[in-house]
Amino acid sequence: MKAAAMNQGASGPNQDHASAPGFIIREALEWEFKELGQLMVAVYSSLEGFPSPEQQPTYYQMLTNIGQITGKPGTKLLVAVAGTKLVGGVVFFSDMAHYGSGGTATQEREASGFRLLAVAPGARGLGVGKALALECIGLARTHGCGQVIIHTTGAMKLAWGMYERMGFQRSPDLDFTQGELQVFGFRLAAGEPGRG
């Protein structure tokens, strides 16, 4: 369990992350799965330009039942918690074979990835998303992976900008289409600091 602290240079594994004080990053507890699923559905369904639950029911069913993803080997469901309030979450995959996206990402070797990063609206701007991403980068290093792979969409402008500031580079070979939604791939060398 990591307490987040205002420490602008911290970005390596097992260090506190640049964020506002008062929240911790840890693996989700089973009783938090339902709440995290509800948070993810609320966040993704409110994105302008992102498909609605009616347009992509299977995707939203996966979000609703996010706890089921922990049954995949090498998968961790991480949460950010402020006191007793869940303020964000993300899914980390130590093995891209279980990443579950379209395109070629699941064929990548010596790579980890993360997906489905979500931050509660009231916690935005506090460094929660960055802290979750940095935790995933640290886990990738711990697993000896040479790169971290992620995806985002044009509807996720805030996340896109954050990933680029952290050093992720566009990787068009990882792009795919989900229904009518264009999904864009990114890579970060796991040895890079994950700057902010």
C-alpha positions as CSV (number, residue, x, y, z in Angstrom):
1,M,0.0,0.0,0.0
2,K,1.4,3.4,-0.9
3,A,0.4,6.7,0.5
4,A,0.4,9.4,-2.1
5,A,2.4,12.5,-1.2
6,M,3.3,15.9,-2.8
7,N,6.7,14.8,-4.1
8,Q,7.2,16.1,-7.6
9,G,10.2,14.0,-8.5
10,A,9.0,10.6,-7.3
11,S,8.3,8.2,-10.2
12,G,10.2,5.0,-9.6
13,P,8.7,1.8,-8.4
14,N,7.8,1.6,-4.7
15,Q,8.0,5.3,-4.3
16,D,5.3,7.8,-3.3
17,H,3.8,9.4,-6.4
18,A,3.3,13.0,-7.4
19,S,-0.2,13.8,-6.3
20,A,-2.2,15.4,-3.6
21,P,-1.9,14.0,-0.1
22,G,-4.7,12.0,1.4
23,F,-5.1,9.0,-0.9
24,I,-3.5,5.6,-1.2
25,I,-3.0,3.2,-4.1
26,R,-3.5,-0.5,-3.4
27,E,-5.1,-3.6,-4.8
28,A,-8.9,-3.5,-4.7
29,L,-10.7,-5.5,-2.0
30,E,-13.5,-7.9,-3.2
31,W,-16.2,-5.8,-1.5
32,E,-15.0,-2.7,-3.6
33,F,-15.5,-4.4,-7.0
34,K,-19.1,-3.3,-7.3
35,E,-18.4,0.3,-6.4
36,L,-15.4,0.5,-8.7
37,G,-17.5,-1.0,-11.6
38,Q,-20.2,1.7,-10.9
39,L,-17.5,4.4,-10.9
40,M,-16.1,3.2,-14.2
41,V,-19.5,3.0,-15.8
42,A,-20.3,6.6,-14.6
43,V,-16.9,8.0,-15.8
44,Y,-16.9,6.3,-19.3
45,S,-20.6,6.9,-20.0
46,S,-20.2,10.6,-19.3
47,L,-17.4,11.1,-21.8
48,E,-18.5,13.3,-24.7
49,G,-17.9,11.3,-27.9
50,F,-17.6,8.0,-26.2
51,P,-20.1,5.2,-27.0
52,S,-23.0,4.9,-24.6
53,P,-24.1,1.8,-22.7
54,E,-26.8,1.3,-25.3
55,Q,-24.2,1.5,-28.1
56,Q,-21.7,-0.9,-26.5
57,P,-23.5,-3.0,-23.9
58,T,-20.8,-5.7,-23.7
59,Y,-18.1,-3.1,-22.9
60,Y,-20.3,-1.6,-20.1
61,Q,-21.1,-5.1,-18.8
62,M,-17.4,-5.7,-18.4
63,L,-17.0,-2.4,-16.5
64,T,-20.0,-3.2,-14.2
65,N,-18.4,-6.6,-13.4
66,I,-14.8,-5.3,-13.3
67,G,-14.0,-7.6,-10.4
68,Q,-14.2,-10.7,-12.7
69,I,-11.0,-9.4,-14.4
70,T,-9.0,-10.4,-11.4
71,G,-9.4,-14.0,-12.4
72,K,-7.0,-13.5,-15.3
73,P,-3.4,-14.5,-14.6
74,G,-1.1,-11.6,-13.7
75,T,-3.9,-9.1,-13.5
76,K,-4.3,-6.6,-10.7
77,L,-7.2,-4.3,-10.0
78,L,-5.8,-1.2,-8.4
79,V,-7.7,1.5,-6.6
80,A,-7.1,4.9,-5.2
81,V,-8.8,5.4,-1.8
82,A,-9.1,8.7,0.1
83,G,-10.1,7.8,3.7
84,T,-13.0,5.5,3.1
85,K,-13.9,6.9,-0.3
86,L,-12.9,5.1,-3.6
87,V,-11.7,7.9,-5.9
88,G,-10.2,5.9,-8.8
89,G,-9.1,2.6,-10.3
90,V,-7.2,0.9,-13.1
91,V,-6.5,-2.6,-14.3
92,F,-2.8,-3.7,-14.6
93,F,-1.8,-6.6,-16.8
94,S,1.6,-8.1,-16.3
95,D,1.1,-10.3,-19.4
96,M,-0.3,-8.7,-22.5
97,A,-1.9,-12.0,-23.5
98,H,-4.7,-11.2,-21.0
99,Y,-5.0,-7.4,-21.9
100,G,-8.3,-8.1,-23.7
101,S,-8.3,-5.3,-26.3
102,G,-8.7,-5.4,-30.0
103,G,-5.7,-5.1,-32.4
104,T,-2.3,-6.6,-31.9
105,A,-1.6,-5.6,-28.3
106,T,-2.3,-9.1,-26.9
107,Q,0.6,-10.4,-29.1
108,E,3.2,-8.1,-27.5
109,R,5.9,-9.9,-25.5
110,E,8.0,-8.6,-22.6
111,A,5.4,-5.9,-22.1
112,S,2.9,-5.0,-19.5
113,G,-0.1,-2.8,-19.9
114,F,-3.0,-1.0,-18.1
115,R,-6.5,-0.3,-19.1
116,L,-9.7,1.2,-17.9
117,L,-8.2,4.0,-15.8
118,A,-11.1,6.0,-14.2
119,V,-11.0,8.9,-11.7
120,A,-14.1,10.1,-9.8
121,P,-15.1,13.6,-11.0
122,G,-14.6,15.1,-7.5
123,A,-11.0,13.8,-7.4
124,R,-9.9,15.1,-10.8
125,G,-6.9,17.4,-10.8
126,L,-5.5,15.9,-7.6
127,G,-3.0,13.5,-9.3
128,V,-5.1,10.4,-8.8
129,G,-4.9,9.3,-12.5
130,K,-1.1,9.9,-12.6
131,A,-0.5,8.1,-9.4
132,L,-2.5,5.0,-10.7
133,A,-0.5,5.1,-14.0
134,L,2.8,5.4,-12.2
135,E,1.9,2.5,-10.0
136,C,1.4,0.4,-13.1
137,I,4.7,1.6,-14.6
138,G,6.4,0.5,-11.3
139,L,4.7,-2.9,-11.5
140,A,5.9,-3.4,-15.1
141,R,9.4,-2.7,-14.0
142,T,9.0,-5.1,-11.1
143,H,7.9,-7.8,-13.6
144,G,11.0,-7.1,-15.8
145,C,8.9,-5.9,-18.7
146,G,10.6,-3.7,-21.2
147,Q,7.6,-1.6,-22.1
148,V,4.1,-0.5,-21.0
149,I,1.3,-0.5,-23.5
150,I,-1.9,1.5,-23.2
151,H,-4.8,2.6,-25.3
152,T,-7.0,5.7,-25.3
153,T,-9.5,7.5,-27.5
154,G,-10.2,11.0,-28.8
155,A,-12.9,11.3,-26.2
156,M,-10.3,10.9,-23.4
157,K,-8.5,14.2,-24.0
158,L,-7.4,14.7,-20.4
159,A,-5.9,11.2,-20.2
160,W,-4.3,11.5,-23.6
161,G,-2.5,14.6,-22.5
162,M,-1.4,13.1,-19.2
163,Y,0.0,10.0,-21.0
164,E,2.0,12.1,-23.4
165,R,3.4,14.3,-20.5
166,M,4.4,11.0,-18.8
167,G,6.5,10.0,-21.9
168,F,4.1,7.6,-23.6
169,Q,4.6,7.7,-27.4
170,R,1.9,7.0,-30.1
171,S,2.2,3.6,-31.5
172,P,-0.1,3.3,-34.6
173,D,0.7,-0.4,-34.9
174,L,-1.5,-0.9,-31.8
175,D,-4.5,1.0,-33.0
176,F,-7.8,-0.7,-33.6
177,T,-11.5,0.1,-34.0
178,Q,-14.1,-0.9,-31.4
179,G,-17.4,-0.7,-33.1
180,E,-17.2,2.8,-34.7
181,L,-14.8,4.0,-32.0
182,Q,-11.2,4.6,-33.1
183,V,-8.8,3.4,-30.3
184,F,-5.2,4.6,-30.3
185,G,-2.2,2.7,-29.0
186,F,0.7,4.1,-26.9
187,R,4.0,2.7,-25.6
188,L,6.4,3.7,-22.8
189,A,9.8,2.1,-22.3
190,A,9.5,0.7,-18.8
191,G,12.9,2.0,-17.9
192,E,11.8,5.6,-18.6
193,P,10.8,7.6,-15.5
194,G,7.1,8.2,-16.3
195,R,7.6,11.9,-15.9
196,G,4.8,14.3,-15.4
